[in-house]
Amino acid sequence: MKILADADALPSAVREMLCRASQRVGIRLVFVANTRIDHPRSEWIACEVVEAGPDEADHRIVEMTSPGDLIVTADIPLADRVVEKGATALNPRGNLYDAETVRQAKVMRDLMSELRDLDIRTGGPAPFSQKDKQAFANRLDRFLTAYTKNKK
């Protein structure tokens, strides 16, 4: 099992939590991005830089994904692709995606896109908050606790 992070737009607080968790539990963490992501020097943490371009990081993450992996991303189509491969997707606000929840998220994403296409103002996502940070930390902790119990 490894953690792959869609790191181009990942909040720094989430990056820091992932690094600490990776080192604490001894799980490989790979940041995938169009530019180098600063991270602590560790045998457990790496950064893979991909070519600039739409969805290049997403394509690489899908290539690297194996069943049981945890993928951290706010990208719903990417979450859908990795869930299909047997991985779990977690967004930076603490929402965990499985086959059902990612389907629901895709429907909502498509609806909001259609509304924007009709020039209906939908507003954007709220700024990343302390509540989001705590939700992510709690969900990550529960996921890693279950992983370490199953590993024994």
Sequence and secondary structure as in RCSB ss.txt:
>XXXX:A:sequence
MKILADADALPSAVREMLCRASQRVGIRLVFVANTRIDHPRSEWIACEVVEAGPDEADHRIVEMTSPGDLIVTAD
IPLADRVVEKGATALNPRGNLYDAETVRQAKVMRDLMSELRDLDIRTGGPAPFSQKDKQAFANRLDRFLTAYTKN
KK
>XXXX:A:secstr
 EEEEE TT  HHHHHHHHHHHHHHT EEEEEESS       TTEEEEE  SSTTHHHHHHHHH  TT EEE S 
HHHHHHHHHTT EEE TTS EE HHHHHHHHHHHHHHHHHHHTT          HHHHHHHHHHHHHHHHHHHHH
H 
